[in-house]
Amino acid sequence: MSNPITVQVNGKAVSVSPGTIVAAAVAINGTSGFRKSVLGKFRGPLCGMGICMECRVTINGQKHCRSCQILCEPGMEIRTDE
Amino acid sequence: MSDAHFQFDVVVVGAGPAGIAAACAAAEFSDRVAAVDDTPWLGGQIWRGEQARPKQSPAQQWLEKFRKCGATVLDRTSVIAAPEAGLLLAEHADGPREIRWQKLILATGARELFLPFPGWTLPNVIGPGGLQALVKNGWPISGKRVVICGTGPLLLAVANGLRSYGAKIVSINEQASWGALAGFGFGLLKHPAKLFQGAGIGMGIFGVPFRCGTWAVKAEGDEAVRSVTLTNGSKTWTEECDVLACGFNLAPNVELPVAVGCDLQRGFVRVDLMQATTVKNVFCAGEPTGIGGADCALTEGQIAGYAANEQSPRAEELFAERDKWHAFREALAQTYALRPELKKLATDETLLCRCEDVTLGRVRQFSGWREAKLLTRCGMGSCQGRVCGAAAKIVLGWGAESVRPPVLPARVGSLITTENQR
């Protein structure tokens, strides 16, 4: 087995296997609200395939990244609270 | 960020079964073939995670063939516009991409169809196919209680898949009636391989309630879904769950084909026997031409790949096989036809547009999609109507396929660079 990767989800270290998508790291962290909607409601992934845009998070300061389509990389900083 | 310019004889957009097969066939006759895909992996959504599987699976064999075929892979590359014949503009993390083609094969696949019902916007209400895809890439499902509902052959396949990852499947609820499904099972006899797959999946769900003629009417929870209310039309009950997997089969991804100028026919890309669209030198294969599954897509993809190289005899050899899959495609559509009750699940307070938080009640006041868009912003958020537009077609009976570039949300940087080159 290859070594686990450590990413930061809202400032907390989360260890994942290589090949894990960002959305999974967020879920492993126990976060179910990936973004807040226009009216302030929590949303999470719906389509899992990069179409619905509900799973958008901030990665390394870049906003609106589709977390279901991006693989975790060592040291990635993921935020759902921005 | 620097631009990158690419030039190919044949460009295939989408690296799912149709795209992989098209690229393999095209590469037999051309040295300059490229497959462009949004994702970091090959195989599209249906074959996601297949790379790790035993080599015997058909998916593995195709992926292996593709790797050896000599086609260039442009992965993590999202096509955002087709400003003129022979040119695609795309976005990549490293910067914009300009991709030139002589022949274009569109293999953009399908997405799950979602229909609005109270509570469908809660976190952890996820499409069954989407959930399966997420789980294959590490989404934690072990020990989670999952209710599966909606329609389509995917429901059973997903139940089986999730169980293998340790999910506790509470129930599987198919909206189609037993009668419709029995008819489909009988029809499968014409397709022995499919029947075998069906039997394998059937054993996997042993012990889990599998109900037909049953659908979800409401999901409840605070920060995430906690329970779902189901009905069979006469009885209504509630089941607790950590995840609700709900999807209504597939809707074709026709945004890029429409942006390229291809005509549609009953919501699908219109193609001739050679998989050629109504636009010169542009071909289309797989789900955008009709929801027929991976085997149908593989056959159509090969035909498109040969046809793009003017290898008609090679393409024609596959026509009989394609006819067989088209019969299967027809049976799928009939079996999983949506029951009218599903159009009435959303109330006036239910959100139709999840991007802009527009309720069905507000949208319903208008006479059509365009007017509703202009006055409520429904369908104008970041999914660009991919979710609510497809739902509006079913719930309101509205046509909703106006496509404007960029076909996917793009960074301003990509567009500025593009503009400077014009």
Contacts between the chains, C-beta under 8 A, distances in Angstrom:
chain1	res1	chain2	res2	distance
A	16	B	138	6.0
A	17	B	138	6.3
A	19	B	137	6.4
A	19	B	138	6.8
A	20	B	137	6.1
A	20	B	138	3.3
A	21	B	134	7.0
A	21	B	137	4.1
A	21	B	138	6.2
A	21	B	139	7.6
A	23	B	134	6.0
A	23	B	137	7.8
A	23	B	139	6.6
A	24	B	134	6.4
A	24	B	137	5.8
A	24	B	138	3.6
A	24	B	139	4.3
A	24	B	140	6.9
A	25	B	138	7.4
A	27	B	134	7.9
A	27	B	139	5.5
A	27	B	140	5.5
A	28	B	138	7.4
A	28	B	140	5.2
A	32	B	123	4.1
A	32	B	124	5.9
A	32	B	223	5.8
A	32	B	224	4.0
A	33	B	123	5.7
A	33	B	223	6.1
A	33	B	224	7.7
A	34	B	123	7.2
A	37	B	121	7.4
A	37	B	354	7.1
A	37	B	357	5.3
A	38	B	355	7.7
A	38	B	356	5.8
A	38	B	357	4.2
A	38	B	381	8.0
A	39	B	357	4.5
A	41	B	121	6.6
A	41	B	357	7.6
A	42	B	123	5.5
A	42	B	223	5.7
A	42	B	224	7.6
A	43	B	121	6.5
A	43	B	123	6.2
A	43	B	354	7.1
A	44	B	123	3.3
A	44	B	124	6.0
A	44	B	126	7.5
A	44	B	224	7.1
A	45	B	126	5.9
A	45	B	130	6.7
A	45	B	134	6.3
A	46	B	114	6.7
A	46	B	125	7.2
A	46	B	126	6.0
A	46	B	127	6.2
A	46	B	130	6.6
A	46	B	354	7.4
A	46	B	387	7.2
A	47	B	111	6.0
A	47	B	112	6.1
A	47	B	114	7.7
A	47	B	127	5.4
A	47	B	130	4.7
A	47	B	387	7.4
A	48	B	126	6.4
A	48	B	127	6.3
A	48	B	129	7.1
A	48	B	130	2.6
A	48	B	131	6.2
A	48	B	132	7.7
A	48	B	133	4.5
A	48	B	134	4.5
A	49	B	45	5.0
A	49	B	111	6.0
A	49	B	112	7.6
A	49	B	127	7.9
A	49	B	129	7.3
A	49	B	130	5.7
A	49	B	133	6.0
A	50	B	38	5.8
A	50	B	39	7.1
A	51	B	111	4.8
A	51	B	253	7.8
A	51	B	383	6.4
A	51	B	386	5.0
A	51	B	387	7.3
A	52	B	114	8.0
A	52	B	354	7.2
A	52	B	383	5.2
A	52	B	386	6.8
A	52	B	387	5.1
A	53	B	355	6.6
A	53	B	381	7.4
A	53	B	382	4.1
A	53	B	383	4.7
A	53	B	409	7.1
A	54	B	354	6.5
A	56	B	382	7.3
A	64	B	382	7.2
A	64	B	409	7.1
A	68	B	130	7.6
A	68	B	133	7.4
A	68	B	134	6.3
A	69	B	38	6.6
A	69	B	39	5.8
A	69	B	40	7.6
A	70	B	40	7.6
A	71	B	40	5.6
A	71	B	137	7.6
